[in-house]
Amino acid sequence: MGFFERMKKYNYNDVIEIYASCGHMCYTFSYNFDLNKSGDKWLFSCNCSVSDKEERVKFDNREITQEEAENVIKAAKESDLADKIKKYRPRPLSRVVFVCDETMYSSSLKFADGTNLNANCKVSESVKDLFYALAEKYGEEEDPERSSNSPIPPH
């Protein structure tokens, strides 16, 4: 990445995707979140554990509101996620030493002009909290595929 690429300021109004993941030794703490724009719609996908569910919340491409998407983008902007990703450098020992149970993070931002920023760093707590809130909210919606394959017949 050249000097001018590092100095470039990104317009968060042009964000079309935000991705965050955590691979943790304890699966309960692992998560994958993806918020992406498809046409005029914002779609949210996740795979995570939320506090009040025994099963993980997993779904792909659930439509969310423009306001919800804007809140996530605003939190990413306030935490300067683009700059954090651009400046991320792995720890020197991580190139030499491999730890099997090390928690691994990945974050990316994609912009309308095709620019894609990604690094093995975590998003801010505010972005992560908003993603978890969306997972909890949209995980409440009944998944028709899951309910039709249920082994227990309805009463």
C-alpha positions as CSV (number, residue, x, y, z in Angstrom):
1,M,0.0,0.0,0.0
2,G,1.5,3.3,-1.1
3,F,1.7,6.5,0.8
4,F,-1.2,8.1,-1.0
5,E,-3.4,5.0,-0.5
6,R,-2.7,5.2,3.2
7,M,-3.6,8.9,3.3
8,K,-6.8,8.4,1.4
9,K,-9.9,9.3,3.3
10,Y,-12.9,7.1,2.7
11,N,-16.5,8.3,2.4
12,Y,-18.6,6.1,4.6
13,N,-21.7,7.1,2.6
14,D,-20.2,4.9,-0.1
15,V,-19.9,1.8,2.1
16,I,-21.6,-1.2,0.5
17,E,-20.4,-3.9,2.8
18,I,-19.1,-4.4,6.4
19,Y,-17.9,-7.8,7.5
20,A,-16.7,-8.9,10.9
21,S,-15.7,-12.3,12.3
22,C,-14.1,-13.8,15.3
23,G,-12.8,-17.4,15.5
24,H,-12.6,-18.3,19.2
25,M,-11.5,-21.5,20.9
26,C,-14.9,-21.5,22.6
27,Y,-17.5,-21.6,19.8
28,T,-20.0,-19.6,21.9
29,F,-17.7,-16.5,21.5
30,S,-17.2,-17.0,17.7
31,Y,-19.2,-14.9,15.3
32,N,-19.6,-13.9,11.6
33,F,-21.5,-10.8,10.6
34,D,-22.0,-9.4,7.1
35,L,-24.0,-6.3,6.2
36,N,-24.2,-5.6,2.4
37,K,-26.1,-3.5,0.0
38,S,-28.0,-5.1,-2.8
39,G,-29.6,-2.5,-5.0
40,D,-31.6,-0.3,-2.7
41,K,-31.8,-3.0,0.1
42,W,-29.5,-3.7,3.0
43,L,-29.1,-7.4,3.7
44,F,-27.7,-8.9,6.9
45,S,-26.2,-12.3,7.5
46,C,-24.9,-13.8,10.8
47,N,-23.8,-16.8,12.6
48,C,-23.4,-16.2,16.3
49,S,-24.6,-17.0,19.8
50,V,-27.0,-14.6,21.5
51,S,-27.7,-14.6,25.2
52,D,-31.2,-16.0,25.4
53,K,-31.0,-18.8,22.8
54,E,-29.6,-22.3,23.2
55,E,-29.0,-22.6,19.5
56,R,-26.8,-20.3,17.4
57,V,-28.5,-17.7,15.4
58,K,-27.8,-18.4,11.7
59,F,-29.3,-16.7,8.7
60,D,-28.4,-15.2,5.4
61,N,-29.5,-12.1,3.6
62,R,-32.3,-10.9,5.8
63,E,-33.4,-7.4,4.8
64,I,-33.0,-4.8,7.4
65,T,-34.0,-1.2,7.5
66,Q,-32.0,1.7,6.0
67,E,-31.8,3.2,9.5
68,E,-30.3,0.1,11.0
69,A,-27.7,-0.1,8.3
70,E,-26.9,3.6,8.7
71,N,-26.4,3.0,12.4
72,V,-23.8,0.3,11.8
73,I,-22.1,2.5,9.2
74,K,-22.1,5.5,11.6
75,A,-20.5,3.4,14.3
76,A,-17.9,2.2,11.9
77,K,-17.2,5.8,10.9
78,E,-17.0,7.0,14.5
79,S,-14.6,4.2,15.4
80,D,-12.6,5.0,12.2
81,L,-12.7,1.4,11.0
82,A,-11.2,2.1,7.6
83,D,-8.2,3.7,9.2
84,K,-7.8,0.9,11.7
85,I,-7.9,-1.7,8.9
86,K,-5.4,0.3,6.8
87,K,-3.0,0.7,9.7
88,Y,-3.2,-2.9,11.0
89,R,0.0,-4.7,11.1
90,P,0.3,-8.3,12.5
91,R,2.5,-8.7,15.6
92,P,6.0,-9.7,14.6
93,L,5.9,-13.0,16.4
94,S,2.7,-14.0,14.6
95,R,4.7,-14.6,11.5
96,V,7.0,-17.1,13.3
97,V,4.8,-18.6,16.0
98,F,1.5,-20.2,15.3
99,V,-0.9,-20.6,18.3
100,C,-3.6,-23.2,17.6
101,D,-6.1,-21.7,20.0
102,E,-5.5,-18.1,19.4
103,T,-8.6,-15.9,18.8
104,M,-8.6,-14.7,15.2
105,Y,-10.4,-11.6,14.0
106,S,-11.2,-10.4,10.5
107,S,-12.8,-7.2,9.4
108,S,-13.5,-5.7,6.0
109,L,-15.1,-2.6,4.4
110,K,-16.1,-2.5,0.8
111,F,-16.9,0.7,-1.0
112,A,-19.0,1.5,-4.1
113,D,-15.9,2.3,-6.1
114,G,-14.7,-1.3,-5.7
115,T,-12.2,-0.5,-2.9
116,N,-12.0,-3.3,-0.5
117,L,-10.2,-2.9,2.9
118,N,-9.6,-6.0,5.1
119,A,-7.3,-7.0,7.9
120,N,-7.1,-9.5,10.8
121,C,-8.4,-7.0,13.3
122,K,-11.5,-6.6,15.3
123,V,-14.3,-4.0,14.9
124,S,-15.2,-1.6,17.6
125,E,-17.4,-2.8,20.5
126,S,-20.2,-0.4,19.2
127,V,-20.2,-2.0,15.7
128,K,-20.1,-5.5,17.3
129,D,-22.9,-4.6,19.7
130,L,-25.1,-3.3,16.8
131,F,-24.4,-6.5,14.9
132,Y,-25.5,-8.6,17.9
133,A,-28.6,-6.5,18.3
134,L,-29.5,-7.2,14.7
135,A,-28.8,-10.9,15.1
136,E,-31.1,-11.0,18.1
137,K,-33.9,-9.0,16.4
138,Y,-33.9,-10.8,13.1
139,G,-33.2,-14.2,14.7
140,E,-36.6,-13.8,16.3
141,E,-38.3,-13.9,12.9
142,E,-39.4,-17.4,12.2
143,D,-37.3,-19.2,9.6
144,P,-39.8,-21.0,7.3
145,E,-37.3,-23.6,6.2
146,R,-36.5,-24.5,9.8
147,S,-40.1,-24.7,10.9
148,S,-41.2,-26.8,7.9
149,N,-38.4,-29.3,8.7
150,S,-39.2,-29.5,12.4
151,P,-39.6,-33.1,13.6
152,I,-42.3,-32.1,16.0
153,P,-45.7,-31.6,14.4
154,P,-47.6,-28.4,15.4
155,H,-50.5,-28.8,17.9
